[in-house]
Amino acid sequence: AKQSEERQNRKKPTKTNDASDRHDHRSGPYRTPKAERDALCSELARSSRFPLESCTMMRGDGTADAAVGMMDGAYFTSRKDILDFFNNLLSMSLTKIEQTATGAVACQLTEYIFPRSIPMSRVNWGAKASHEYVANYKLLQAAFDKNRVQKHVDVDRLIRAKYQDNLEFCQWLKAFYEQACPGVRDDYDAVAVRTR
């Protein structure tokens, strides 16, 4: 009898209908798993502990431009708009996003934004193998570091030439150009720069 009395006296957890006591991931409209992931990525990108999917460009005076996070409008830019952007700005004739996997296009765009930040004579435009792509991405990452661009370039994913990975990186590049580039360089000869 004493044991049953002790069991009854133990504090039982009480159920409550108070919304503040519950953690409902679906508060508001229903979110698909992709929407949940995107929301989480966006939150992580805003956090200084997880800068992998965001970019902050430091100006010479030490101030930072706004970050380009995962949910930025840039990530909704179409494949056609991306290809047109590269083709028009850099005098290219790209037909597929996968052609950017070599890293050479990203190098030239970065050199356009930050003149003389990448020795263009070292960029391998005819790269066919992944180890040649990696050399281009090393030049790109060095230019980012030199200009205080806090962007992690996931080389292992990009060199596989998968459409989605390269599309997202190209979308980020276009958004970064729009944010960081001081203006159109009228004197810029993209073809001459590639043949240096």
Summary of the structure (lengths in Angstrom):
residues: 196
radius of gyration: 23.9
end to end distance: 93.4
largest distance: 94.6
contacts: 486
relative contact order: 0.13
helix: 54%
strand: 2%
